[in-house]
Amino acid sequence: MSKSQRIAYACGACGARVPKWVGQCPDCGEWGSMEETAAPPRQSIGSGGPAVPSARRPAKPAMRIGTVSAAQAASLPTGIGEFDRVMGGGLVPGGVTLISGEPGVGKSTLLLEVAHRFGEAGYGKALVATGEESTSQVRRRADRTGCLSEELYLAAETDLGAVLGHVEDVKPGLLILDSVQTVIAPDTDGVPGGVTQVKAVASAITAEAKSRNMAVILVGHVTKDGGIAGPRALEHLVDTVVHFEGDRHSMLRLLRGVKNRFGPADEVGCFEMTEDGIVSLADPSGLFLDDAPTEPTPGTCVTVTMEGRRAVPVEVQALLGKSVKDGAIPRHTVSGLDQARLNMVLAVLTRRGGMRLLDREVYATTIGGIRVREPASDLALALALVSADQEIAVSADLVAIGEVSLTGQVRRTVNADRRIGEAARLGFKTAIVPKGSVSERHRGIEVVEVETIIDAKQAAARTWARRG
């Protein structure tokens, strides 16, 4: 074998190269991800490294920033409010977006609606190139969701050259490639979906988008951990990265921004999956609160979490089972919450709050299928556990916001005023928050500042006694 044909191995997750096959990638730690690939030619000894290209006359001279037009980077609203919110106002001509999500979550349904709205808005033609479904399958989904714009074109292709040929023929203003891992670049080594193939396909599509001033949306597979499959370099090639997430057994879907060169990167859009497609939810607050019972129920407390820049009230529920005996390990089960934070709150309530919870079965959940991971929900979880233990219901018009530390202190959280303002808008009357976290006055809601978990327990008890 000649030197130009030497074999190396590249990681399918991060792109790292090694001269010999190994079971685990030395860079990212992924198991079984090393794939055979061609190694780059060696530099000859004494060559002084790679040659430096000589200077040449640029096609266009450098311009003063004040003379550069920003019109080409203006967003085109699709009319799907929550999608436009996450994208920074809409689709940008020449911008490339990478969207990921678990199979069956509704990515193709959402993007078909985006393509339909793009054509109906008069922005130009929209081309959906699918490598995972046939055109008849996409057509059946379009019939069900009403996405039958005359400006919407379909093509089932897995060859990069054929996809680019469709782009040449249709000349769309929007290209949706579903998915980037299924398209093959014939002139590039590697298996479909591998590092070299995915990078080659994404680079070619990105170059086409910039040269034609065409908006592009690439669909990416996800790993078992929920991340985008393939090389992380793919995220650096595109302008926008978003995750579409949700539980198959729930109607709620969240479009979460990760990277956005044209707008804020921390926005979250809320959708509802229906039989007729996906519907935007401009005000999803009621989805995460249980229907008001006739009598207050012990073991519940409401917090306000931040989803991007949006404050969303979420009800946390807790149920305490029997104490285990004979040294058995009690079951601590969560749904929508962080298991580690539940264990920490239980330990703090036991050590600092004078309660005995570590030997009891504990079940904690959120309402509506939303996932809450931020520490600001600690205080609501703690009060729900106290309520469940004492069989005394927390007031239904009370919210609790704050992080609980191992010392039993209630720590401040970001955006406290925005959270309290949202609670007041929805009719809550009392907010228990960490001391010193409020910087403005809020009408219609009483703000109770506490320093420790003991103070929070006493404040909740006083509020319930007064309003019950």
SVG drawing of the C-alpha trace seen along z (x, -y; Angstrom):
<svg xmlns="http://www.w3.org/2000/svg" viewBox="-65 -54 80 60">
<polyline fill="none" stroke="black" stroke-width="0.4" points="0.0,0.0 1.4,-3.4 1.8,-6.3 -1.1,-8.1 -3.4,-5.1 -2.6,-4.8 -5.5,-3.9 -6.5,-5.8 -9.6,-5.8 -11.9,-8.7 -14.5,-9.0 -18.1,-9.2 -19.1,-11.4 -16.4,-14.1 -14.1,-13.5 -10.9,-12.7 -8.4,-10.7 -6.1,-7.9 -3.6,-5.7 -5.0,-2.4 -8.5,-1.2 -9.5,-1.6 -12.8,-0.7 -13.3,-4.0 -12.6,-7.5 -9.7,-9.1 -11.2,-12.6 -15.0,-12.3 -15.1,-8.8 -17.7,-7.4 -17.6,-3.6 -17.6,-1.8 -17.5,-5.0 -14.2,-4.6 -14.5,-4.3 -12.0,-3.5 -11.0,-6.5 -8.1,-7.7 -5.3,-9.3 -3.9,-12.7 -0.5,-12.5 2.5,-13.0 4.6,-16.1 8.1,-15.3 10.9,-15.9 12.4,-19.3 9.6,-20.6 8.9,-23.4 5.2,-22.6 2.3,-23.3 2.9,-25.9 1.5,-29.3 -0.8,-30.5 0.3,-33.6 -1.8,-36.7 -4.2,-37.4 -6.6,-40.1 -10.0,-39.7 -13.2,-39.6 -14.7,-42.4 -12.7,-45.0 -13.3,-45.4 -16.1,-47.8 -16.7,-50.2 -19.2,-48.6 -21.5,-51.6 -21.8,-51.1 -22.7,-47.4 -26.4,-46.7 -28.2,-44.5 -31.2,-43.9 -30.1,-40.5 -30.0,-39.3 -33.6,-40.4 -35.8,-37.7 -38.8,-36.4 -41.7,-35.7 -43.4,-32.3 -46.5,-33.2 -45.8,-30.3 -45.4,-32.5 -43.4,-30.2 -41.1,-29.1 -40.4,-32.7 -39.8,-33.5 -37.0,-30.9 -35.5,-31.7 -35.2,-35.4 -38.1,-36.7 -38.2,-34.1 -36.1,-32.5 -33.1,-34.4 -32.2,-34.1 -28.8,-32.4 -29.0,-31.2 -28.6,-27.5 -30.5,-25.9 -29.8,-22.6 -32.8,-21.0 -32.6,-17.9 -35.1,-15.7 -36.0,-12.2 -37.7,-10.0 -41.5,-10.6 -41.4,-13.9 -42.8,-15.8 -39.9,-17.4 -41.1,-16.5 -44.6,-17.7 -43.4,-21.1 -41.0,-21.6 -43.7,-20.7 -45.9,-23.4 -42.9,-25.8 -42.4,-25.0 -46.2,-25.5 -46.3,-28.8 -43.1,-30.0 -44.7,-29.3 -48.1,-30.8 -46.4,-34.0 -45.0,-34.7 -41.3,-34.4 -40.7,-31.9 -40.7,-28.2 -40.0,-25.7 -38.3,-22.3 -38.5,-19.4 -35.8,-16.8 -36.4,-13.7 -34.1,-10.8 -36.1,-8.8 -39.6,-8.9 -41.2,-8.6 -43.0,-11.5 -46.3,-9.7 -45.7,-9.4 -45.0,-13.2 -48.1,-13.9 -50.3,-11.9 -49.0,-14.0 -49.6,-17.2 -53.3,-16.1 -53.8,-15.5 -52.3,-18.9 -53.5,-21.0 -50.0,-21.8 -50.8,-21.8 -49.3,-25.1 -48.7,-25.4 -45.2,-26.6 -44.2,-23.5 -42.1,-20.9 -41.2,-17.4 -38.2,-15.1 -37.1,-11.8 -33.3,-11.7 -30.3,-10.3 -27.7,-11.5 -26.1,-14.9 -25.7,-15.5 -29.4,-14.8 -30.4,-17.1 -28.3,-19.9 -29.8,-19.1 -33.3,-19.6 -32.2,-22.9 -30.9,-24.0 -34.2,-23.1 -36.7,-24.4 -34.6,-27.4 -36.3,-27.4 -36.1,-30.1 -36.2,-27.5 -34.6,-24.0 -35.4,-21.4 -33.1,-18.4 -34.6,-15.5 -32.1,-14.3 -28.5,-15.2 -27.3,-11.8 -29.1,-10.0 -27.6,-11.9 -24.5,-10.6 -21.7,-12.6 -20.4,-10.1 -17.0,-11.8 -16.3,-11.6 -15.0,-8.6 -16.8,-7.1 -20.0,-5.5 -23.4,-7.3 -23.9,-9.3 -20.2,-9.1 -18.0,-12.1 -16.6,-12.8 -19.9,-12.2 -21.9,-14.4 -19.4,-17.2 -19.1,-17.0 -22.9,-17.2 -23.4,-20.0 -20.5,-22.0 -21.9,-21.6 -25.4,-22.6 -24.1,-25.5 -22.1,-26.8 -25.2,-26.5 -27.3,-28.4 -24.8,-31.3 -24.3,-31.5 -28.1,-31.4 -29.2,-33.4 -31.4,-30.4 -32.7,-29.6 -31.8,-26.0 -33.0,-23.7 -31.1,-20.5 -32.6,-17.8 -30.1,-15.9 -30.4,-12.6 -29.9,-12.5 -27.8,-10.2 -29.2,-8.1 -28.2,-11.0 -30.4,-13.5 -27.5,-15.3 -27.0,-15.9 -25.5,-12.8 -22.3,-13.2 -19.4,-15.6 -19.7,-18.6 -18.1,-20.5 -21.5,-20.4 -22.9,-22.8 -20.1,-25.3 -20.9,-25.1 -24.5,-26.3 -25.9,-29.6 -28.7,-28.3 -29.0,-25.2 -32.4,-24.2 -33.7,-21.1 -37.3,-19.9 -38.2,-17.9 -41.2,-16.4 -42.6,-13.2 -44.5,-11.0 -47.2,-10.5 -47.7,-14.2 -49.1,-16.8 -46.5,-19.4 -43.5,-20.1 -40.7,-22.5 -38.5,-24.1 -35.3,-25.1 -32.7,-27.4 -29.0,-26.5 -27.2,-28.7 -28.5,-31.6 -26.4,-34.2 -29.5,-36.2 -31.2,-36.5 -31.2,-35.4 -29.9,-31.8 -31.9,-31.0 -35.5,-31.3 -38.0,-28.5 -41.1,-28.0 -44.1,-26.0 -46.3,-23.8 -49.2,-21.4 -49.3,-18.3 -52.8,-17.7 -54.4,-15.4 -54.3,-18.3 -50.6,-19.2 -48.7,-21.3 -50.2,-24.5 -48.3,-27.3 -49.0,-28.1 -48.4,-31.8 -49.3,-31.4 -48.6,-27.9 -48.8,-28.8 -52.0,-26.8 -50.5,-23.6 -48.3,-23.0 -50.8,-23.6 -53.2,-21.0 -56.9,-21.7 -58.0,-23.3 -59.6,-20.6 -62.6,-21.3 -60.4,-21.0 -56.6,-21.9 -54.5,-18.7 -51.4,-18.1 -48.1,-17.5 -48.3,-20.2 -46.6,-23.6 -46.2,-25.9 -42.9,-27.4 -42.0,-29.7 -39.3,-28.4 -37.5,-30.1 -37.8,-28.5 -35.5,-30.7 -36.7,-34.2 -40.2,-33.1 -41.4,-32.7 -43.6,-29.6 -45.4,-28.5 -45.1,-24.8 -46.8,-22.7 -44.6,-20.3 -46.2,-17.3 -44.8,-15.0 -46.0,-11.8 -44.5,-10.0 -44.8,-6.3 -44.1,-4.0 -40.7,-3.7 -38.5,-0.8 -37.1,1.6 -34.3,4.0 -31.7,1.8 -33.6,1.8 -33.0,-1.1 -36.1,-3.3 -37.4,-4.1 -37.0,-7.7 -38.7,-8.3 -38.9,-11.5 -40.7,-12.5 -39.7,-15.9 -37.4,-16.7 -33.7,-16.1 -33.1,-13.0 -29.9,-14.4 -31.7,-17.5 -34.5,-15.5 -32.0,-13.5 -30.3,-16.7 -33.5,-18.4 -34.4,-15.2 -31.1,-15.3 -31.4,-19.0 -34.9,-18.6 -33.7,-15.7 -30.5,-17.3 -31.5,-21.0 -35.3,-20.8 -35.7,-18.2 -37.7,-15.8 -37.2,-12.0 -37.5,-11.4 -34.5,-9.5 -35.9,-6.1 -39.3,-6.7 -40.4,-6.1 -40.6,-9.4 -42.3,-10.1 -42.1,-13.6 -43.3,-14.9 -44.2,-18.0 -47.5,-18.6 -47.9,-18.7 -44.8,-16.8 -42.4,-19.7 -38.8,-19.1 -37.5,-21.3 -33.8,-21.2 -32.9,-24.6 -32.2,-24.9 -34.9,-27.6 -37.5,-24.8 -35.8,-23.5 -37.9,-25.5 -41.2,-24.4 -40.1,-20.8 -39.1,-21.2 -42.5,-22.7 -44.3,-20.0 -42.5,-17.4 -43.2,-19.2 -46.9,-19.4 -47.0,-15.7 -45.3,-14.7 -47.6,-16.8 -50.8,-16.2 -51.4,-20.0 -52.1,-21.6 -50.1,-24.6 -52.2,-27.5 -53.3,-27.3 -52.4,-30.9 -48.8,-30.6 -45.6,-30.2 -42.2,-29.4 -39.0,-30.3 -35.4,-29.7 -32.4,-27.4 -31.8,-25.3 -28.2,-24.9 -26.7,-22.1 -26.6,-24.5 -30.3,-25.0 -30.0,-28.5 -32.4,-29.7 -30.2,-31.2 -31.2,-33.9 -32.0,-33.0 -31.8,-34.9 -34.9,-36.8 -36.7,-36.8 -38.7,-39.9 -39.8,-38.5 -40.9,-35.3 -42.9,-37.2 -44.5,-39.4 -45.7,-36.3 -47.1,-34.8 -49.0,-38.1 -50.4,-38.2 -51.8,-34.7 -53.5,-35.6 -51.2,-34.2 -51.3,-36.2 -48.1,-35.2 -44.6,-34.6 -41.9,-33.1 -38.5,-34.1 -34.9,-34.3 -34.0,-37.5 -32.6,-40.3 -33.7,-38.8 -36.4,-41.4 -35.5,-44.8 -38.9,-46.2 -42.4,-46.4 -45.1,-44.1 -48.8,-44.9 -51.4,-42.3 -49.0,-39.9 -47.4,-39.7 -43.6,-39.0 -42.3,-37.1 -38.5,-37.0 -36.9,-34.1 -33.3,-33.2 -33.5,-29.5 -35.7,-26.5 -37.1,-26.7 -38.2,-30.3 -39.9,-29.1 -41.8,-26.3 -43.1,-28.8 -44.0,-31.4 -46.0,-28.7 -47.8,-27.6 -48.8,-31.2 -50.0,-31.9 -52.1,-28.7 -53.6,-29.4 -54.5,-32.9 -56.1,-32.0 -57.6,-28.7"/>
</svg>
